[in-house]
Every structure is written in C-alpha cells, then in structure tokens.
Amino acid sequence: MIQAERPSLVITDFMMPLMTGLELAQALKATPEYRDLPIVLMSGAQGTIARDHHELFAVVFDKPLRKGHLLEQLRKLTDFAR
C-alpha cells in the first residue's frame, strides 16, 4: 500500500496484527526510498519503547491524545515534507 500510494507520512499504532509499529518503522527505514518518510506512532502502552528508538519516529503520541496537538504536529510534519 505504501508503494502504491506514496504517502507524505505514515501513522501507525504499536500493536498490530502482523507486525508491531516498531517493526514497521524498522522495515521502512531500512528501505532507501522510505528512509526520510516521517513515521508517527500512537500507542496506549508502548510509547516508552518507541521513544527509545527516536531515530525511527518523527513523533510518538500516547493514547488518549489531544486532537488539537495531533493535528498541529501532523501539519508541521507535512509542511516539512513538502
């Protein structure tokens, strides 16, 4: 899906069915064409693990999150990506 759509950024949760958000970020950053793709992680319980890998995630949000803060950070990331 990422190859077909070429998103400006990726938003992921930590806990997912096939891989974790950490594994997804590692796979994307290991692929040259996605190395600079901003990845945003949202997590209810694993934010600390993600913050230990600051090189993988542009922003880490803990759930529950504030909508205004989320939108502000996403705007910054997409403006920066342009």
Jmol script that loads the backbone (N, CA, C; Angstrom):
load data "model"
ATOM      1  N   MET A   1       0.818  -1.180   0.000  1.00  0.00           N
ATOM      2  CA  MET A   1       0.000   0.000   0.000  1.00  0.00           C
ATOM      3  C   MET A   1       0.877   1.265   0.000  1.00  0.00           C
ATOM      4  N   ILE A   2       1.948   1.255   0.776  1.00  0.00           N
ATOM      5  CA  ILE A   2       2.838   2.416   0.824  1.00  0.00           C
ATOM      6  C   ILE A   2       3.490   2.650  -0.531  1.00  0.00           C
ATOM      7  N   GLN A   3       3.871   1.572  -1.211  1.00  0.00           N
ATOM      8  CA  GLN A   3       4.474   1.711  -2.531  1.00  0.00           C
ATOM      9  C   GLN A   3       3.493   2.306  -3.533  1.00  0.00           C
ATOM     10  N   ALA A   4       2.253   1.907  -3.473  1.00  0.00           N
ATOM     11  CA  ALA A   4       1.245   2.380  -4.425  1.00  0.00           C
ATOM     12  C   ALA A   4       0.823   3.822  -4.149  1.00  0.00           C
ATOM     13  N   GLU A   5       0.711   4.190  -2.891  1.00  0.00           N
ATOM     14  CA  GLU A   5       0.168   5.498  -2.524  1.00  0.00           C
ATOM     15  C   GLU A   5       1.213   6.589  -2.333  1.00  0.00           C
ATOM     16  N   ARG A   6       2.426   6.233  -1.972  1.00  0.00           N
ATOM     17  CA  ARG A   6       3.496   7.191  -1.693  1.00  0.00           C
ATOM     18  C   ARG A   6       3.033   8.301  -0.746  1.00  0.00           C
ATOM     19  N   PRO A   7       2.713   7.963   0.502  1.00  0.00           N
ATOM     20  CA  PRO A   7       2.187   8.956   1.443  1.00  0.00           C
ATOM     21  C   PRO A   7       3.235   9.982   1.865  1.00  0.00           C
ATOM     22  N   SER A   8       2.760  11.113   2.384  1.00  0.00           N
ATOM     23  CA  SER A   8       3.647  12.144   2.928  1.00  0.00           C
ATOM     24  C   SER A   8       4.173  11.757   4.299  1.00  0.00           C
ATOM     25  N   LEU A   9       3.409  10.921   4.999  1.00  0.00           N
ATOM     26  CA  LEU A   9       3.819  10.401   6.289  1.00  0.00           C
ATOM     27  C   LEU A   9       3.013   9.151   6.589  1.00  0.00           C
ATOM     28  N   VAL A  10       3.455   8.395   7.570  1.00  0.00           N
ATOM     29  CA  VAL A  10       2.771   7.168   7.978  1.00  0.00           C
ATOM     30  C   VAL A  10       2.409   7.316   9.452  1.00  0.00           C
ATOM     31  N   ILE A  11       1.164   6.986   9.773  1.00  0.00           N
ATOM     32  CA  ILE A  11       0.709   6.942  11.162  1.00  0.00           C
ATOM     33  C   ILE A  11       0.434   5.478  11.488  1.00  0.00           C
ATOM     34  N   THR A  12       1.034   5.008  12.566  1.00  0.00           N
ATOM     35  CA  THR A  12       0.862   3.610  12.946  1.00  0.00           C
ATOM     36  C   THR A  12       0.617   3.484  14.445  1.00  0.00           C
ATOM     37  N   ASP A  13       0.028   2.394  14.811  1.00  0.00           N
ATOM     38  CA  ASP A  13      -0.119   2.031  16.213  1.00  0.00           C
ATOM     39  C   ASP A  13       1.056   1.121  16.549  1.00  0.00           C
ATOM     40  N   PHE A  14       1.297   0.884  17.811  1.00  0.00           N
ATOM     41  CA  PHE A  14       2.362  -0.046  18.167  1.00  0.00           C
ATOM     42  C   PHE A  14       1.894  -1.484  17.988  1.00  0.00           C
ATOM     43  N   MET A  15       0.733  -1.792  18.533  1.00  0.00           N
ATOM     44  CA  MET A  15       0.215  -3.155  18.468  1.00  0.00           C
ATOM     45  C   MET A  15      -0.650  -3.326  17.219  1.00  0.00           C
ATOM     46  N   MET A  16      -0.203  -4.206  16.333  1.00  0.00           N
ATOM     47  CA  MET A  16      -0.935  -4.505  15.101  1.00  0.00           C
ATOM     48  C   MET A  16      -0.913  -6.014  14.892  1.00  0.00           C
ATOM     49  N   PRO A  17      -1.766  -6.534  14.006  1.00  0.00           N
ATOM     50  CA  PRO A  17      -1.872  -7.994  13.829  1.00  0.00           C
ATOM     51  C   PRO A  17      -0.620  -8.684  13.276  1.00  0.00           C
ATOM     52  N   LEU A  18       0.035  -8.137  12.263  1.00  0.00           N
ATOM     53  CA  LEU A  18       1.128  -8.852  11.604  1.00  0.00           C
ATOM     54  C   LEU A  18       2.516  -8.450  12.065  1.00  0.00           C
ATOM     55  N   MET A  19       2.656  -7.218  12.502  1.00  0.00           N
ATOM     56  CA  MET A  19       3.937  -6.725  12.997  1.00  0.00           C
ATOM     57  C   MET A  19       3.657  -5.556  13.923  1.00  0.00           C
ATOM     58  N   THR A  20       4.630  -5.203  14.723  1.00  0.00           N
ATOM     59  CA  THR A  20       4.450  -4.042  15.593  1.00  0.00           C
ATOM     60  C   THR A  20       4.779  -2.768  14.820  1.00  0.00           C
ATOM     61  N   GLY A  21       4.396  -1.640  15.368  1.00  0.00           N
ATOM     62  CA  GLY A  21       4.760  -0.359  14.760  1.00  0.00           C
ATOM     63  C   GLY A  21       6.269  -0.182  14.716  1.00  0.00           C
ATOM     64  N   LEU A  22       6.964  -0.727  15.716  1.00  0.00           N
ATOM     65  CA  LEU A  22       8.419  -0.673  15.733  1.00  0.00           C
ATOM     66  C   LEU A  22       8.996  -1.464  14.559  1.00  0.00           C
ATOM     67  N   GLU A  23       8.478  -2.655  14.320  1.00  0.00           N
ATOM     68  CA  GLU A  23       8.957  -3.475  13.196  1.00  0.00           C
ATOM     69  C   GLU A  23       8.653  -2.797  11.859  1.00  0.00           C
ATOM     70  N   LEU A  24       7.478  -2.177  11.743  1.00  0.00           N
ATOM     71  CA  LEU A  24       7.136  -1.457  10.516  1.00  0.00           C
ATOM     72  C   LEU A  24       8.120  -0.312  10.287  1.00  0.00           C
ATOM     73  N   ALA A  25       8.394   0.462  11.323  1.00  0.00           N
ATOM     74  CA  ALA A  25       9.333   1.584  11.195  1.00  0.00           C
ATOM     75  C   ALA A  25      10.728   1.093  10.812  1.00  0.00           C
ATOM     76  N   GLN A  26      11.167   0.018  11.419  1.00  0.00           N
ATOM     77  CA  GLN A  26      12.489  -0.533  11.087  1.00  0.00           C
ATOM     78  C   GLN A  26      12.546  -0.963   9.625  1.00  0.00           C
ATOM     79  N   ALA A  27      11.486  -1.599   9.148  1.00  0.00           N
ATOM     80  CA  ALA A  27      11.449  -2.047   7.750  1.00  0.00           C
ATOM     81  C   ALA A  27      11.445  -0.855   6.791  1.00  0.00           C
ATOM     82  N   LEU A  28      10.674   0.169   7.111  1.00  0.00           N
ATOM     83  CA  LEU A  28      10.628   1.342   6.236  1.00  0.00           C
ATOM     84  C   LEU A  28      11.960   2.073   6.213  1.00  0.00           C
ATOM     85  N   LYS A  29      12.564   2.264   7.366  1.00  0.00           N
ATOM     86  CA  LYS A  29      13.841   2.991   7.428  1.00  0.00           C
ATOM     87  C   LYS A  29      14.979   2.204   6.791  1.00  0.00           C
ATOM     88  N   ALA A  30      14.831   0.889   6.663  1.00  0.00           N
ATOM     89  CA  ALA A  30      15.849   0.065   6.004  1.00  0.00           C
ATOM     90  C   ALA A  30      15.715   0.100   4.487  1.00  0.00           C
ATOM     91  N   THR A  31      14.628   0.695   3.999  1.00  0.00           N
ATOM     92  CA  THR A  31      14.384   0.792   2.556  1.00  0.00           C
ATOM     93  C   THR A  31      14.754   2.200   2.100  1.00  0.00           C
ATOM     94  N   PRO A  32      15.750   2.341   1.219  1.00  0.00           N
ATOM     95  CA  PRO A  32      16.245   3.675   0.852  1.00  0.00           C
ATOM     96  C   PRO A  32      15.168   4.689   0.448  1.00  0.00           C
ATOM     97  N   GLU A  33      14.186   4.284  -0.333  1.00  0.00           N
ATOM     98  CA  GLU A  33      13.194   5.263  -0.792  1.00  0.00           C
ATOM     99  C   GLU A  33      12.243   5.731   0.307  1.00  0.00           C
ATOM    100  N   TYR A  34      12.239   5.065   1.466  1.00  0.00           N
ATOM    101  CA  TYR A  34      11.370   5.459   2.587  1.00  0.00           C
ATOM    102  C   TYR A  34      12.157   5.940   3.797  1.00  0.00           C
ATOM    103  N   ARG A  35      13.454   6.035   3.667  1.00  0.00           N
ATOM    104  CA  ARG A  35      14.302   6.411   4.798  1.00  0.00           C
ATOM    105  C   ARG A  35      13.902   7.755   5.406  1.00  0.00           C
ATOM    106  N   ASP A  36      13.460   8.703   4.570  1.00  0.00           N
ATOM    107  CA  ASP A  36      13.097  10.036   5.051  1.00  0.00           C
ATOM    108  C   ASP A  36      11.602  10.206   5.300  1.00  0.00           C
ATOM    109  N   LEU A  37      10.840   9.150   5.146  1.00  0.00           N
ATOM    110  CA  LEU A  37       9.396   9.203   5.370  1.00  0.00           C
ATOM    111  C   LEU A  37       9.116   9.369   6.864  1.00  0.00           C
ATOM    112  N   PRO A  38       8.427  10.451   7.256  1.00  0.00           N
ATOM    113  CA  PRO A  38       8.114  10.616   8.675  1.00  0.00           C
ATOM    114  C   PRO A  38       7.125   9.540   9.150  1.00  0.00           C
ATOM    115  N   ILE A  39       7.415   8.956  10.293  1.00  0.00           N
ATOM    116  CA  ILE A  39       6.542   7.930  10.870  1.00  0.00           C
ATOM    117  C   ILE A  39       6.072   8.429  12.232  1.00  0.00           C
ATOM    118  N   VAL A  40       4.764   8.424  12.403  1.00  0.00           N
ATOM    119  CA  VAL A  40       4.134   8.855  13.644  1.00  0.00           C
ATOM    120  C   VAL A  40       3.579   7.613  14.328  1.00  0.00           C
ATOM    121  N   LEU A  41       3.928   7.437  15.586  1.00  0.00           N
ATOM    122  CA  LEU A  41       3.440   6.283  16.337  1.00  0.00           C
ATOM    123  C   LEU A  41       2.457   6.754  17.393  1.00  0.00           C
ATOM    124  N   MET A  42       1.340   6.038  17.485  1.00  0.00           N
ATOM    125  CA  MET A  42       0.358   6.268  18.543  1.00  0.00           C
ATOM    126  C   MET A  42       0.284   4.988  19.351  1.00  0.00           C
ATOM    127  N   SER A  43       0.400   5.125  20.669  1.00  0.00           N
ATOM    128  CA  SER A  43       0.421   3.925  21.490  1.00  0.00           C
ATOM    129  C   SER A  43      -0.259   4.159  22.821  1.00  0.00           C
ATOM    130  N   GLY A  44      -0.974   3.148  23.264  1.00  0.00           N
ATOM    131  CA  GLY A  44      -1.594   3.204  24.571  1.00  0.00           C
ATOM    132  C   GLY A  44      -0.667   2.739  25.672  1.00  0.00           C
ATOM    133  N   ALA A  45       0.296   1.914  25.348  1.00  0.00           N
ATOM    134  CA  ALA A  45       1.141   1.344  26.399  1.00  0.00           C
ATOM    135  C   ALA A  45       2.614   1.248  26.029  1.00  0.00           C
ATOM    136  N   GLN A  46       2.971   1.405  24.763  1.00  0.00           N
ATOM    137  CA  GLN A  46       4.344   1.141  24.330  1.00  0.00           C
ATOM    138  C   GLN A  46       5.109   2.393  23.911  1.00  0.00           C
ATOM    139  N   GLY A  47       4.646   3.556  24.312  1.00  0.00           N
ATOM    140  CA  GLY A  47       5.311   4.798  23.929  1.00  0.00           C
ATOM    141  C   GLY A  47       6.761   4.870  24.365  1.00  0.00           C
ATOM    142  N   THR A  48       7.057   4.328  25.528  1.00  0.00           N
ATOM    143  CA  THR A  48       8.432   4.356  26.032  1.00  0.00           C
ATOM    144  C   THR A  48       9.366   3.581  25.121  1.00  0.00           C
ATOM    145  N   ILE A  49       8.927   2.436  24.646  1.00  0.00           N
ATOM    146  CA  ILE A  49       9.747   1.637  23.723  1.00  0.00           C
ATOM    147  C   ILE A  49      10.024   2.434  22.461  1.00  0.00           C
ATOM    148  N   ALA A  50       9.001   3.089  21.934  1.00  0.00           N
ATOM    149  CA  ALA A  50       9.178   3.881  20.712  1.00  0.00           C
ATOM    150  C   ALA A  50      10.124   5.047  20.950  1.00  0.00           C
ATOM    151  N   ARG A  51      10.015   5.699  22.096  1.00  0.00           N
ATOM    152  CA  ARG A  51      10.893   6.839  22.386  1.00  0.00           C
ATOM    153  C   ARG A  51      12.351   6.399  22.519  1.00  0.00           C
ATOM    154  N   ASP A  52      12.579   5.160  22.855  1.00  0.00           N
ATOM    155  CA  ASP A  52      13.948   4.635  22.897  1.00  0.00           C
ATOM    156  C   ASP A  52      14.528   4.478  21.494  1.00  0.00           C
ATOM    157  N   HIS A  53      13.677   4.594  20.472  1.00  0.00           N
ATOM    158  CA  HIS A  53      14.095   4.477  19.067  1.00  0.00           C
ATOM    159  C   HIS A  53      13.744   5.770  18.335  1.00  0.00           C
ATOM    160  N   HIS A  54      14.232   6.884  18.874  1.00  0.00           N
ATOM    161  CA  HIS A  54      13.903   8.204  18.329  1.00  0.00           C
ATOM    162  C   HIS A  54      14.327   8.379  16.878  1.00  0.00           C
ATOM    163  N   GLU A  55      15.266   7.567  16.420  1.00  0.00           N
ATOM    164  CA  GLU A  55      15.696   7.658  15.016  1.00  0.00           C
ATOM    165  C   GLU A  55      14.637   7.115  14.053  1.00  0.00           C
ATOM    166  N   LEU A  56      13.667   6.386  14.563  1.00  0.00           N
ATOM    167  CA  LEU A  56      12.638   5.776  13.716  1.00  0.00           C
ATOM    168  C   LEU A  56      11.364   6.599  13.625  1.00  0.00           C
ATOM    169  N   PHE A  57      11.042   7.340  14.671  1.00  0.00           N
ATOM    170  CA  PHE A  57       9.747   8.009  14.737  1.00  0.00           C
ATOM    171  C   PHE A  57       9.901   9.523  14.791  1.00  0.00           C
ATOM    172  N   ALA A  58       9.130  10.211  13.955  1.00  0.00           N
ATOM    173  CA  ALA A  58       9.131  11.677  13.971  1.00  0.00           C
ATOM    174  C   ALA A  58       8.439  12.185  15.224  1.00  0.00           C
ATOM    175  N   VAL A  59       7.360  11.519  15.616  1.00  0.00           N
ATOM    176  CA  VAL A  59       6.582  11.888  16.799  1.00  0.00           C
ATOM    177  C   VAL A  59       5.996  10.618  17.401  1.00  0.00           C
ATOM    178  N   VAL A  60       5.933  10.576  18.717  1.00  0.00           N
ATOM    179  CA  VAL A  60       5.273   9.483  19.427  1.00  0.00           C
ATOM    180  C   VAL A  60       4.174  10.098  20.292  1.00  0.00           C
ATOM    181  N   PHE A  61       2.955   9.628  20.102  1.00  0.00           N
ATOM    182  CA  PHE A  61       1.815  10.093  20.887  1.00  0.00           C
ATOM    183  C   PHE A  61       1.352   8.978  21.812  1.00  0.00           C
ATOM    184  N   ASP A  62       1.045   9.370  23.029  1.00  0.00           N
ATOM    185  CA  ASP A  62       0.436   8.436  23.968  1.00  0.00           C
ATOM    186  C   ASP A  62      -1.076   8.588  23.898  1.00  0.00           C
ATOM    187  N   LYS A  63      -1.775   7.459  23.931  1.00  0.00           N
ATOM    188  CA  LYS A  63      -3.239   7.495  23.962  1.00  0.00           C
ATOM    189  C   LYS A  63      -3.687   7.584  25.406  1.00  0.00           C
ATOM    190  N   PRO A  64      -4.755   8.265  25.689  1.00  0.00           N
ATOM    191  CA  PRO A  64      -5.543   9.065  24.759  1.00  0.00           C
ATOM    192  C   PRO A  64      -4.784  10.339  24.396  1.00  0.00           C
ATOM    193  N   LEU A  65      -5.049  10.850  23.222  1.00  0.00           N
ATOM    194  CA  LEU A  65      -4.326  12.024  22.760  1.00  0.00           C
ATOM    195  C   LEU A  65      -5.272  13.184  22.515  1.00  0.00           C
ATOM    196  N   ARG A  66      -4.680  14.362  22.525  1.00  0.00           N
ATOM    197  CA  ARG A  66      -5.462  15.572  22.281  1.00  0.00           C
ATOM    198  C   ARG A  66      -5.491  15.841  20.785  1.00  0.00           C
ATOM    199  N   LYS A  67      -6.682  15.950  20.240  1.00  0.00           N
ATOM    200  CA  LYS A  67      -6.850  16.131  18.794  1.00  0.00           C
ATOM    201  C   LYS A  67      -6.105  17.363  18.280  1.00  0.00           C
ATOM    202  N   GLY A  68      -6.189  18.471  18.986  1.00  0.00           N
ATOM    203  CA  GLY A  68      -5.521  19.694  18.542  1.00  0.00           C
ATOM    204  C   GLY A  68      -4.020  19.532  18.443  1.00  0.00           C
ATOM    205  N   HIS A  69      -3.426  18.885  19.436  1.00  0.00           N
ATOM    206  CA  HIS A  69      -1.978  18.656  19.427  1.00  0.00           C
ATOM    207  C   HIS A  69      -1.587  17.719  18.284  1.00  0.00           C
ATOM    208  N   LEU A  70      -2.377  16.684  18.088  1.00  0.00           N
ATOM    209  CA  LEU A  70      -2.135  15.748  16.994  1.00  0.00           C
ATOM    210  C   LEU A  70      -2.150  16.480  15.653  1.00  0.00           C
ATOM    211  N   LEU A  71      -3.177  17.263  15.405  1.00  0.00           N
ATOM    212  CA  LEU A  71      -3.291  17.975  14.129  1.00  0.00           C
ATOM    213  C   LEU A  71      -2.162  18.976  13.928  1.00  0.00           C
ATOM    214  N   GLU A  72      -1.761  19.639  14.994  1.00  0.00           N
ATOM    215  CA  GLU A  72      -0.646  20.595  14.913  1.00  0.00           C
ATOM    216  C   GLU A  72       0.651  19.887  14.504  1.00  0.00           C
ATOM    217  N   GLN A  73       0.941  18.760  15.133  1.00  0.00           N
ATOM    218  CA  GLN A  73       2.163  18.019  14.816  1.00  0.00           C
ATOM    219  C   GLN A  73       2.135  17.450  13.400  1.00  0.00           C
ATOM    220  N   LEU A  74       0.979  16.941  12.981  1.00  0.00           N
ATOM    221  CA  LEU A  74       0.861  16.402  11.621  1.00  0.00           C
ATOM    222  C   LEU A  74       1.031  17.508  10.586  1.00  0.00           C
ATOM    223  N   ARG A  75       0.478  18.674  10.867  1.00  0.00           N
ATOM    224  CA  ARG A  75       0.647  19.820   9.957  1.00  0.00           C
ATOM    225  C   ARG A  75       2.119  20.184   9.820  1.00  0.00           C
ATOM    226  N   LYS A  76       2.822  20.219  10.929  1.00  0.00           N
ATOM    227  CA  LYS A  76       4.254  20.526  10.888  1.00  0.00           C
ATOM    228  C   LYS A  76       5.022  19.501  10.053  1.00  0.00           C
ATOM    229  N   LEU A  77       4.716  18.250  10.267  1.00  0.00           N
ATOM    230  CA  LEU A  77       5.420  17.187   9.524  1.00  0.00           C
ATOM    231  C   LEU A  77       5.126  17.239   8.039  1.00  0.00           C
ATOM    232  N   THR A  78       3.895  17.484   7.661  1.00  0.00           N
ATOM    233  CA  THR A  78       3.565  17.503   6.233  1.00  0.00           C
ATOM    234  C   THR A  78       4.078  18.785   5.582  1.00  0.00           C
ATOM    235  N   ASP A  79       4.122  19.896   6.293  1.00  0.00           N
ATOM    236  CA  ASP A  79       4.722  21.112   5.744  1.00  0.00           C
ATOM    237  C   ASP A  79       6.205  20.931   5.538  1.00  0.00           C
ATOM    238  N   PHE A  80       6.850  20.255   6.491  1.00  0.00           N
ATOM    239  CA  PHE A  80       8.282  19.998   6.396  1.00  0.00           C
ATOM    240  C   PHE A  80       8.598  19.062   5.233  1.00  0.00           C
ATOM    241  N   ALA A  81       7.706  18.101   4.967  1.00  0.00           N
ATOM    242  CA  ALA A  81       7.937  17.092   3.918  1.00  0.00           C
ATOM    243  C   ALA A  81       7.804  17.681   2.514  1.00  0.00           C
ATOM    244  N   ARG A  82       7.151  18.815   2.386  1.00  0.00           N
ATOM    245  CA  ARG A  82       6.942  19.398   1.042  1.00  0.00           C
ATOM    246  C   ARG A  82       8.147  20.014   0.477  1.00  0.00           C
TER     247      ARG A  82
END
end "model"
wireframe off; spacefill off
backbone 0.3
color backbone group
